[in-house]
């Protein structure tokens, strides 16, 4: 029985925004993520760009839009 709501969980990698923030990294087999130049000084912090999601990771917004549309379709199909 449905309670009148539909919930969704979206899993995303925590590293997704790093490239758009000027923090390059690689994922090495057997090691995991490696940040090439770890942030350890105020000069390093100054090199970090503000994340603008629509520019850096537009596919995340597109995925959320598609999910929202799908959830609305399911919701209105059920109720």
KOLKOL-17574 format. One record per residue (C-alpha): x, y, z; residue number from 1. Coordinates in steps of 0.05 Angstrom, whole numbers, plus 5000, padded with zeros to 4 digits. Layout:
N
<c1:X | c2:Y | c3:Z | num:NUM>
...
REM end
This chain:
79
<c1:5000 | c2:5000 | c3:5000 | num:1>
<c1:5026 | c2:5069 | c3:4982 | num:2>
<c1:5027 | c2:5125 | c3:5032 | num:3>
<c1:5019 | c2:5181 | c3:4982 | num:4>
<c1:5092 | c2:5195 | c3:4968 | num:5>
<c1:5148 | c2:5168 | c3:4924 | num:6>
<c1:5220 | c2:5170 | c3:4946 | num:7>
<c1:5284 | c2:5165 | c3:4906 | num:8>
<c1:5356 | c2:5157 | c3:4926 | num:9>
<c1:5409 | c2:5183 | c3:4878 | num:10>
<c1:5479 | c2:5158 | c3:4888 | num:11>
<c1:5536 | c2:5200 | c3:4862 | num:12>
<c1:5610 | c2:5197 | c3:4871 | num:13>
<c1:5636 | c2:5248 | c3:4921 | num:14>
<c1:5694 | c2:5263 | c3:4873 | num:15>
<c1:5646 | c2:5286 | c3:4817 | num:16>
<c1:5655 | c2:5361 | c3:4829 | num:17>
<c1:5731 | c2:5361 | c3:4839 | num:18>
<c1:5751 | c2:5369 | c3:4766 | num:19>
<c1:5704 | c2:5430 | c3:4759 | num:20>
<c1:5738 | c2:5460 | c3:4820 | num:21>
<c1:5808 | c2:5454 | c3:4790 | num:22>
<c1:5827 | c2:5395 | c3:4834 | num:23>
<c1:5853 | c2:5341 | c3:4786 | num:24>
<c1:5853 | c2:5269 | c3:4808 | num:25>
<c1:5860 | c2:5198 | c3:4782 | num:26>
<c1:5832 | c2:5133 | c3:4806 | num:27>
<c1:5888 | c2:5082 | c3:4809 | num:28>
<c1:5873 | c2:5008 | c3:4807 | num:29>
<c1:5885 | c2:4978 | c3:4875 | num:30>
<c1:5895 | c2:5046 | c3:4908 | num:31>
<c1:5833 | c2:5087 | c3:4895 | num:32>
<c1:5828 | c2:5162 | c3:4884 | num:33>
<c1:5893 | c2:5202 | c3:4883 | num:34>
<c1:5891 | c2:5278 | c3:4885 | num:35>
<c1:5952 | c2:5301 | c3:4846 | num:36>
<c1:5965 | c2:5364 | c3:4886 | num:37>
<c1:5932 | c2:5358 | c3:4954 | num:38>
<c1:5908 | c2:5423 | c3:4983 | num:39>
<c1:5954 | c2:5440 | c3:5041 | num:40>
<c1:5969 | c2:5515 | c3:5037 | num:41>
<c1:5929 | c2:5579 | c3:5029 | num:42>
<c1:5959 | c2:5586 | c3:4960 | num:43>
<c1:5929 | c2:5518 | c3:4943 | num:44>
<c1:5861 | c2:5541 | c3:4968 | num:45>
<c1:5867 | c2:5603 | c3:4924 | num:46>
<c1:5873 | c2:5557 | c3:4863 | num:47>
<c1:5807 | c2:5522 | c3:4878 | num:48>
<c1:5751 | c2:5549 | c3:4833 | num:49>
<c1:5681 | c2:5560 | c3:4857 | num:50>
<c1:5638 | c2:5502 | c3:4833 | num:51>
<c1:5587 | c2:5524 | c3:4781 | num:52>
<c1:5547 | c2:5459 | c3:4772 | num:53>
<c1:5514 | c2:5479 | c3:4707 | num:54>
<c1:5583 | c2:5489 | c3:4676 | num:55>
<c1:5626 | c2:5437 | c3:4712 | num:56>
<c1:5577 | c2:5379 | c3:4719 | num:57>
<c1:5516 | c2:5393 | c3:4676 | num:58>
<c1:5501 | c2:5319 | c3:4671 | num:59>
<c1:5483 | c2:5318 | c3:4745 | num:60>
<c1:5428 | c2:5370 | c3:4734 | num:61>
<c1:5405 | c2:5332 | c3:4673 | num:62>
<c1:5401 | c2:5268 | c3:4713 | num:63>
<c1:5362 | c2:5303 | c3:4768 | num:64>
<c1:5313 | c2:5333 | c3:4718 | num:65>
<c1:5302 | c2:5264 | c3:4686 | num:66>
<c1:5292 | c2:5233 | c3:4755 | num:67>
<c1:5243 | c2:5286 | c3:4776 | num:68>
<c1:5203 | c2:5276 | c3:4712 | num:69>
<c1:5202 | c2:5200 | c3:4722 | num:70>
<c1:5181 | c2:5206 | c3:4795 | num:71>
<c1:5125 | c2:5254 | c3:4776 | num:72>
<c1:5102 | c2:5205 | c3:4722 | num:73>
<c1:5102 | c2:5147 | c3:4772 | num:74>
<c1:5068 | c2:5189 | c3:4825 | num:75>
<c1:5012 | c2:5211 | c3:4780 | num:76>
<c1:5005 | c2:5141 | c3:4751 | num:77>
<c1:4995 | c2:5112 | c3:4820 | num:78>
<c1:4952 | c2:5166 | c3:4853 | num:79>
REM end
